[in-house]
Amino acid sequence: MASAKVVYASLTGNTEEVAELLGEFLTEAGVDAEVLSVDDTQASVFADVDVAIVATYTYGDGDLPDEIVEFYDELAGVNLDGKVYGVVGTGDTSYELYCKSVDDFEEQFEKTGAVKGAASVKIENDADSDDREKLEVFAKSIAATLNV
Ligand SMILES: Cc1cc2nc3c(=O)[nH]c(=O)nc-3n(C[C@H](O)[C@H](O)[C@H](O)COP(=O)(O)O)c2cc1C
């Protein structure tokens, strides 16, 4: 069975919930998924799985959360050739740079050699039923990319 790790940063719980939902949808799609807080891990954790996923909120003025900056910096130096990546995130459209950290992580993953397995999902604060559907589609797309 293919394996995935979902690494998340979350201050008030929105992104943690998204990461947990995504873990469930990946499992339903046939991918064995483990969900980890960025506080307990390093970017090299992706070296031993087939799918690398980051879930992050955006802080400040379009800034990465402080607790994910080191992970972000490390990620550019990890070789993920032959693996699939995906990025999801939460934010708030009242800020000018909506979910900017999602875009930042996409750029960083592009340096690793991994292939993008699904269009990134941006969620306004906490996930509603539409967002859940988007996460399910995301998980299915990741699984389909693996099977190519
Ligand atoms: C001080 C502060 C700054 C924020 N800046 C941004 C931002 O620049 N862009 C954005 O899309 N969301 C911004 N947000 C919204 C959060 O990213 C959003 O509420 C997110 O769901 C929080 O995730 P969490 O519950 O996992 O911590 C900001 C929130 C706070 C409190």
The ligand as an ORCA input file, in Angstrom:
! r2SCAN-3c Opt
* xyz 0 1
  C      -2.518     37.884     13.046
  C      -3.091     37.070     11.902
  C      -2.579     37.242     10.632
  C      -3.127     36.529      9.549
  N      -2.638     36.739      8.268
  C      -3.196     36.080      7.233
  C      -2.729     36.324      5.896
  O      -1.827     37.115      5.633
  N      -3.328     35.641      4.875
  C      -4.356     34.753      5.092
  O      -4.863     34.182      4.130
  N      -4.816     34.511      6.357
  C      -4.265     35.163      7.420
  N      -4.719     34.909      8.687
  C      -5.860     33.974      8.874
  C      -5.426     32.578      9.302
  O      -4.488     32.029      8.397
  C      -6.653     31.671      9.355
  O      -7.529     32.089     10.363
  C      -6.285     30.199      9.548
  O      -7.425     29.392      9.347
  C      -5.710     29.897     10.925
  O      -5.324     28.545     10.942
  P      -5.213     27.659     12.266
  O      -6.580     27.645     12.948
  O      -4.818     26.331     11.799
  O      -4.177     28.312     13.144
  C      -4.182     35.608      9.774
  C      -4.675     35.428     11.077
  C      -4.140     36.157     12.128
  C      -4.715     35.951     13.524
*
